[in-house]
């Protein structure tokens, strides 16, 4: 995404296709809202060098429409617990 999407399509804008938000942005963003669960359970973080991806995530996270329906990181950590923890045999 960093190279092929933002590097080639977005120019200087924060969104997938530049300055204007699109359906593509809103389609991918919910997966990144869940990222704290990946970090919590698997220690997986976005690499620091993914600056465009981080810029995109921040720009979307600050939109009023996203703020209105956003869930907290605690929400996702709790919901993903049953998928992330081992099941007794």
ChimeraX attribute file (.defattr): number of C-alpha atoms within 10 A of each C-alpha:
attribute: neighborCount
match mode: 1-to-1
recipient: residues
	/A:1	11
	/A:2	14
	/A:3	11
	/A:4	9
	/A:5	15
	/A:6	22
	/A:7	14
	/A:8	12
	/A:9	14
	/A:10	18
	/A:11	14
	/A:12	12
	/A:13	17
	/A:14	21
	/A:15	25
	/A:16	25
	/A:17	18
	/A:18	15
	/A:19	12
	/A:20	11
	/A:21	17
	/A:22	12
	/A:23	9
	/A:24	11
	/A:25	16
	/A:26	14
	/A:27	9
	/A:28	12
	/A:29	16
	/A:30	14
	/A:31	9
	/A:32	14
	/A:33	17
	/A:34	19
	/A:35	16
	/A:36	19
	/A:37	22
	/A:38	16
	/A:39	13
	/A:40	17
	/A:41	14
	/A:42	10
	/A:43	9
	/A:44	12
	/A:45	11
	/A:46	12
	/A:47	9
	/A:48	8
	/A:49	9
	/A:50	12
	/A:51	13
	/A:52	21
	/A:53	23
	/A:54	15
	/A:55	15
	/A:56	21
	/A:57	18
	/A:58	12
	/A:59	15
	/A:60	19
	/A:61	17
	/A:62	10
	/A:63	11
	/A:64	10
	/A:65	10
	/A:66	15
	/A:67	11
	/A:68	8
	/A:69	7
	/A:70	13
	/A:71	13
	/A:72	10
	/A:73	15
	/A:74	13
	/A:75	13
	/A:76	17
	/A:77	19
	/A:78	10
	/A:79	13
	/A:80	16
	/A:81	13
	/A:82	10
	/A:83	9
	/A:84	14
	/A:85	9
	/A:86	8
	/A:87	7
	/A:88	4
	/A:89	3
